[in-house]
């Protein structure tokens, strides 16, 4: 096992741990701030991907590896967003958020109306995504892909997964917000 593979394994384990905890705990829906991780992961992933090319040309198998992994990540992320449990944040009657002097993140949390978690099913989907990613890494490496085994690819897959989840989740939250404004109801799952 070389240093590159070891660093990828450590990155995967760290990501699995962090996201597993986030799947199981209620977290506020922060609007635009929810996009921070996917954007950072895309920039870092693209930088690592370009660095891993090291002057080599992209091969067909590299492009296939990228497309297959991103499509799978987008699908699993959309599934996570679709099964996410959403509930209104418990606020005292007459709550008016005061964001003066707060950091951007603290202000977003003070303004949040809903919170979400995906629970055990989301964690299961996360494990499936990681399992497929590991399997594809070995498959694409055996076919000669240089990018399929790179840290950049891992970060881009994570970014695609998180972005897809956020997109679906935000659409559901917007539907709840509009339904509440009209006095109607929309699909809200609260275990």
C-alpha positions as CSV (number, residue, x, y, z in Angstrom):
1,X,0.0,0.0,0.0
2,X,1.6,3.3,-1.1
3,X,1.2,6.7,0.5
4,X,-1.4,7.9,-2.0
5,X,-3.7,4.9,-1.3
6,X,-3.2,5.3,2.4
7,X,-4.1,9.0,2.3
8,X,-7.2,8.2,0.2
9,X,-8.3,5.6,2.8
10,X,-7.8,8.1,5.6
11,X,-9.7,10.7,3.7
12,X,-12.6,8.3,3.1
13,X,-12.7,7.2,6.8
14,X,-12.7,10.9,7.9
15,X,-15.5,11.8,5.5
16,X,-17.5,8.7,6.5
17,X,-17.2,9.5,10.1
18,X,-18.2,13.2,9.7
19,X,-21.0,12.6,7.4
20,X,-22.3,9.6,9.3
21,X,-22.7,11.8,12.4
22,X,-24.4,14.4,10.3
23,X,-26.8,11.9,8.9
24,X,-28.0,10.9,12.3
25,X,-28.3,14.3,14.1
26,X,-30.8,17.1,13.5
27,X,-29.1,20.0,11.7
28,X,-30.6,23.3,10.7
29,X,-31.3,24.0,7.0
30,X,-29.0,27.0,6.5
31,X,-30.0,28.0,3.0
32,X,-27.0,29.3,1.0
33,X,-24.5,28.3,3.7
34,X,-25.4,24.6,3.0
35,X,-23.5,25.0,-0.2
36,X,-20.1,25.8,1.4
37,X,-18.8,22.2,1.6
38,X,-19.7,21.2,-1.9
39,X,-18.1,24.4,-3.3
40,X,-14.9,23.9,-1.3
41,X,-14.8,20.2,-2.2
42,X,-15.2,21.0,-5.9
43,X,-12.3,23.5,-5.9
44,X,-10.0,21.3,-3.9
45,X,-11.1,18.2,-5.9
46,X,-10.4,19.9,-9.2
47,X,-7.0,21.1,-7.9
48,X,-6.0,17.6,-6.7
49,X,-7.3,16.1,-10.0
50,X,-5.2,18.4,-12.1
51,X,-2.2,17.8,-9.9
52,X,-2.7,14.0,-10.2
53,X,-2.6,14.2,-14.0
54,X,1.0,15.4,-13.7
55,X,1.3,16.2,-17.4
56,X,-0.5,13.1,-18.6
57,X,-3.4,13.3,-21.1
58,X,-6.9,12.2,-20.0
59,X,-7.7,8.7,-21.2
60,X,-11.1,7.4,-22.2
61,X,-11.2,5.3,-19.0
62,X,-10.5,8.4,-16.9
63,X,-13.5,10.2,-18.4
64,X,-15.7,7.1,-18.0
65,X,-14.6,6.7,-14.4
66,X,-15.4,10.4,-13.7
67,X,-18.8,10.3,-15.3
68,X,-19.9,6.9,-13.7
69,X,-18.8,8.0,-10.2
70,X,-20.4,11.5,-10.5
71,X,-23.7,10.0,-11.8
72,X,-23.9,7.5,-9.0
73,X,-23.0,10.2,-6.4
74,X,-25.7,12.5,-7.8
75,X,-28.3,9.7,-7.7
76,X,-27.5,8.7,-4.1
77,X,-27.5,12.4,-3.1
78,X,-30.9,12.9,-4.6
79,X,-32.1,9.8,-2.7
80,X,-30.7,11.2,0.5
81,X,-32.5,14.5,-0.1
82,X,-35.7,12.8,-0.9
83,X,-35.8,10.6,2.3
84,X,-34.5,13.3,4.6
85,X,-36.8,14.0,7.6
86,X,-37.7,17.7,7.9
87,X,-39.3,19.4,10.8
88,X,-39.8,23.0,11.8
89,X,-37.3,24.3,14.4
90,X,-38.8,24.6,17.8
91,X,-38.9,28.3,18.6
92,X,-40.6,30.1,21.5
93,X,-43.8,32.0,20.7
94,X,-43.0,35.4,19.2
95,X,-39.4,34.5,18.4
96,X,-37.7,37.2,16.4
97,X,-34.1,36.4,15.4
98,X,-31.5,39.0,16.4
99,X,-28.5,38.5,14.1
100,X,-26.7,41.7,15.1
101,X,-23.0,40.9,15.9
102,X,-23.3,37.3,14.9
103,X,-21.0,35.5,12.5
104,X,-22.5,34.5,9.2
105,X,-22.9,30.9,10.3
106,X,-24.5,31.9,13.6
107,X,-26.8,34.3,11.8
108,X,-27.9,31.6,9.4
109,X,-28.6,29.3,12.3
110,X,-30.7,32.0,14.0
111,X,-32.7,32.6,10.9
112,X,-33.2,28.9,10.1
113,X,-36.8,27.7,10.0
114,X,-36.4,24.0,9.5
115,X,-34.0,21.2,10.6
116,X,-33.3,17.9,8.9
117,X,-31.6,14.6,9.2
118,X,-31.7,11.5,7.0
119,X,-31.4,8.9,9.8
120,X,-30.5,5.3,9.4
121,X,-31.7,5.1,5.8
122,X,-29.5,8.0,4.9
123,X,-26.6,6.4,6.7
124,X,-27.3,3.2,4.7
125,X,-27.2,5.1,1.4
126,X,-23.9,6.7,2.5
127,X,-22.4,3.3,3.2
128,X,-23.6,2.1,-0.2
129,X,-22.0,5.1,-1.9
130,X,-18.7,4.5,-0.2
131,X,-18.8,0.8,-1.0
132,X,-19.5,1.5,-4.7
133,X,-16.8,4.1,-4.7
134,X,-14.2,1.7,-3.3
135,X,-15.3,-1.1,-5.7
136,X,-15.1,1.3,-8.7
137,X,-11.7,2.5,-7.5
138,X,-10.3,-1.0,-7.8
139,X,-12.1,-1.6,-11.1
140,X,-10.9,1.6,-12.7
141,X,-7.4,1.1,-11.4
142,X,-7.2,-2.3,-13.0
143,X,-8.4,-0.8,-16.3
144,X,-5.6,1.8,-16.1
145,X,-7.4,4.9,-14.9
146,X,-5.2,7.5,-13.2
147,X,-8.0,9.7,-12.0
148,X,-10.3,7.0,-10.7
149,X,-8.0,6.4,-7.7
150,X,-7.1,10.1,-7.0
151,X,-8.0,12.2,-4.0
152,X,-9.5,14.7,-6.3
153,X,-12.0,12.2,-7.6
154,X,-13.0,11.4,-4.0
155,X,-13.6,15.1,-3.3
156,X,-15.6,15.6,-6.5
157,X,-17.8,12.6,-5.7
158,X,-18.4,13.9,-2.2
159,X,-19.2,17.4,-3.7
160,X,-21.6,15.9,-6.2
161,X,-23.4,13.8,-3.6
162,X,-23.7,16.7,-1.1
163,X,-24.9,19.1,-3.9
164,X,-27.5,16.8,-5.1
165,X,-28.8,16.2,-1.6
166,X,-28.9,19.9,-0.8
167,X,-30.7,20.7,-4.1
168,X,-33.5,18.2,-3.4
169,X,-33.7,19.1,0.3
170,X,-34.0,22.8,-0.4
171,X,-36.7,22.2,-2.9
172,X,-38.6,20.2,-0.3
173,X,-38.1,22.9,2.3
174,X,-39.3,25.6,-0.1
175,X,-42.4,23.6,-0.8
176,X,-43.0,23.4,3.0
177,X,-42.5,27.1,3.3
178,X,-44.9,27.9,0.5
179,X,-47.5,25.4,1.8
180,X,-47.3,27.0,5.2
181,X,-47.7,30.5,3.8
182,X,-50.9,29.3,2.0
183,X,-52.1,27.4,5.1
184,X,-51.8,24.1,3.3
185,X,-49.5,21.2,4.0
186,X,-46.6,19.6,2.2
187,X,-44.8,16.4,2.8
188,X,-42.9,16.7,6.0
189,X,-41.4,13.6,7.6
190,X,-40.8,13.7,11.4
191,X,-40.0,10.5,13.1
